[in-house]
Amino acid sequence: MSKSRLRWLKLLLFIALSLPFVWLLWQWSLLFTGKISSLGANPIEATNRFLGDTSLRILLLSLAITPLRQILRIPWLTKLRRMIGLFAFFYISLHLLSYFGMDLLFSLSALLKDITKRTYITLGMLGFVLLIPLALTSTNAAIRKLGPKRWAVLHKLVYLSAILGVLHYFFMAKGNQLGPWLHLGVLMLLLGWRIYIYAKRRFKSVSG
């Protein structure tokens, strides 16, 4: 793919990934102007859940890039992964800010209490913390400084963060809901594909 086409594709991807944020701003603008909003009777809870669902789905999308590239044999897909990953971190940060600001009114003591007493909060915070070094080292300069091998090892933390994100969803959901199971199924497929490719390469290296 040419550089100009890739730039246009990245622009379209940026717009698509920004749409959930724009939609959320629009819904809150409706609320502030006294109009009917899609956020329902409890807009704070709806906002928290919307941001949580969006961030987890975009995180899983970032994990889907490598399998899609390998299955479809489209090497330029890798060039989209960084943007998708950073958008996932952006929405996760908004999810945390929404919960900390609107639910807890920026109370650190309430946050610490929730982290120690609520399993789903503990899991969510751990997943977020693991993503911080990945976001901070998402530049080409960071790759050069760390070295490709160390950088790749560090960024494998995204798998653990995704697992924690799905577990966070499970513990937060009340009852046996379909949503967490669907996200778990997608995650298992994405991780299973990586295990399959790793095992296949190991078998070839041993047999060869």
C-alpha positions in Angstrom: 0.0 0.0 0.0 1.3 3.5 -0.9 2.0 6.0 1.8 -0.8 8.3 0.6 -3.4 5.6 0.8 -2.1 4.5 4.2 -2.5 8.1 5.5 -6.0 8.2 4.2 -6.8 4.9 5.8 -5.3 6.1 9.2 -7.4 9.2 8.9 -10.6 7.1 8.4 -9.6 4.9 11.3 -9.0 7.9 13.5 -12.5 9.2 12.7 -14.1 5.8 13.2 -12.5 5.3 16.6 -13.4 8.9 17.7 -17.1 8.4 16.9 -17.9 6.8 20.3 -16.4 9.8 22.1 -18.3 12.3 19.9 -21.5 10.4 20.4 -21.0 10.5 24.2 -20.3 14.2 24.1 -23.5 14.7 22.1 -25.6 12.8 24.6 -24.3 14.8 27.5 -24.9 18.0 25.5 -28.6 16.9 25.1 -28.8 16.3 28.9 -27.4 19.8 29.7 -29.8 21.4 27.3 -32.8 19.6 28.8 -33.4 17.3 25.9 -33.9 13.6 25.8 -30.7 11.6 25.9 -30.0 7.9 25.1 -28.1 7.6 28.4 -31.4 6.9 30.3 -32.4 7.6 33.9 -28.8 7.1 35.2 -26.5 8.8 32.8 -23.4 8.4 35.0 -23.7 4.6 35.2 -24.6 4.5 31.5 -21.5 6.6 30.7 -19.2 4.4 32.8 -20.5 1.2 31.1 -20.4 2.7 27.6 -16.8 3.7 28.1 -15.9 0.4 29.6 -17.5 -1.6 26.8 -15.9 0.6 24.2 -12.4 0.4 25.6 -12.5 -3.4 26.0 -13.8 -3.8 22.4 -11.1 -1.5 21.0 -8.4 -3.3 23.0 -9.6 -6.7 21.6 -9.6 -5.1 18.1 -5.9 -4.2 18.6 -5.2 -7.8 19.5 -7.0 -8.9 16.4 -4.6 -7.1 14.0 -1.9 -9.8 14.1 -4.2 -12.8 13.4 -6.0 -10.8 10.7 -2.6 -9.9 9.1 -1.5 -13.5 9.2 -4.7 -15.0 8.0 -5.5 -12.5 5.3 -1.8 -11.9 4.4 -2.1 -8.1 4.6 1.2 -6.9 6.1 0.2 -3.2 6.3 -2.5 -4.0 8.9 0.4 -3.8 11.5 0.7 -0.1 10.8 -2.8 0.4 12.2 -2.2 -1.4 15.5 -0.5 1.5 17.4 -3.4 3.9 16.8 -5.9 1.3 17.8 -4.0 0.5 21.0 -3.7 4.2 21.9 -7.4 4.7 21.4 -8.0 1.7 23.7 -5.9 3.4 26.4 -7.7 6.7 25.8 -11.1 5.1 26.4 -9.9 3.2 29.4 -8.5 6.4 30.8 -11.9 8.1 30.2 -13.6 5.1 31.8 -11.5 5.5 34.9 -11.9 9.2 35.0 -15.7 8.9 34.7 -15.8 6.5 37.6 -13.4 8.4 39.7 -14.9 11.8 39.0 -18.6 11.3 38.6 -19.1 8.3 40.8 -16.5 9.0 43.6 -16.3 12.8 43.2 -12.5 12.5 43.0 -12.2 11.0 46.5 -8.9 9.1 46.8 -10.1 7.4 50.0 -13.2 6.1 48.3 -11.1 4.9 45.4 -8.7 3.0 47.6 -11.6 1.5 49.5 -13.2 0.3 46.3 -9.9 -1.1 45.0 -9.5 -3.2 48.2 -13.1 -4.3 48.6 -14.5 -4.7 45.1 -12.9 -7.4 43.0 -14.0 -6.0 39.7 -12.4 -2.6 40.6 -9.2 -4.3 41.7 -9.0 -6.2 38.4 -9.9 -3.1 36.3 -7.2 -1.0 38.0 -4.6 -3.7 37.5 -5.4 -3.9 33.9 -5.2 -0.1 33.5 -1.8 0.1 35.3 -0.4 -2.6 33.0 -1.3 -0.5 30.0 0.4 2.7 31.2 4.0 1.6 30.3 2.7 0.3 26.9 1.2 3.7 26.1 4.3 5.5 27.2 6.5 3.4 25.0 4.3 3.5 21.9 6.7 5.7 20.0 9.5 4.8 17.5 11.9 6.5 19.9 10.9 4.2 22.7 11.4 1.1 20.4 14.9 2.3 19.5 15.8 3.0 23.2 14.5 -0.3 24.6 15.5 -2.3 21.6 12.9 -4.3 19.5 13.2 -7.5 21.6 12.8 -5.8 25.0 10.0 -3.6 23.6 8.2 -6.7 22.2 8.5 -8.5 25.6 7.1 -5.4 27.4 4.2 -5.1 25.1 3.1 -8.7 25.7 1.6 -7.2 28.9 -1.4 -6.3 26.7 -2.5 -9.9 26.8 -2.6 -9.9 30.6 -4.4 -6.5 30.5 -7.0 -7.9 28.2 -7.6 -10.9 30.4 -8.0 -8.6 33.4 -10.4 -6.4 31.4 -12.6 -9.4 30.6 -12.5 -10.6 34.2 -13.4 -7.0 35.3 -16.4 -7.3 33.0 -17.5 -10.7 34.4 -17.2 -9.6 38.1 -19.0 -6.3 37.4 -22.0 -7.8 35.5 -24.9 -8.9 37.5 -26.2 -12.4 36.8 -25.3 -14.6 33.9 -25.2 -12.0 31.1 -24.2 -12.7 27.5 -21.9 -9.7 27.1 -19.0 -11.0 29.2 -19.1 -14.4 27.6 -19.0 -12.9 24.1 -15.9 -10.9 25.0 -14.3 -13.9 26.6 -15.0 -16.0 23.5 -13.3 -13.4 21.3 -10.3 -13.1 23.6 -9.9 -16.9 23.7 -9.9 -17.0 19.9 -7.3 -14.3 19.7 -5.1 -15.9 22.3 -5.7 -19.4 20.9 -4.5 -18.3 17.5 -1.3 -17.0 19.0 -0.7 -20.3 20.9 -1.4 -22.2 17.7 1.1 -20.2 15.6 3.7 -20.5 18.4 3.3 -24.2 18.7 3.4 -24.6 14.9 6.7 -22.7 14.7 8.2 -24.7 17.6 7.2 -27.9 15.9 8.8 -26.8 12.6 12.0 -25.7 14.4 12.3 -29.1 16.3 11.4 -31.2 13.3 13.6 -29.2 11.0 
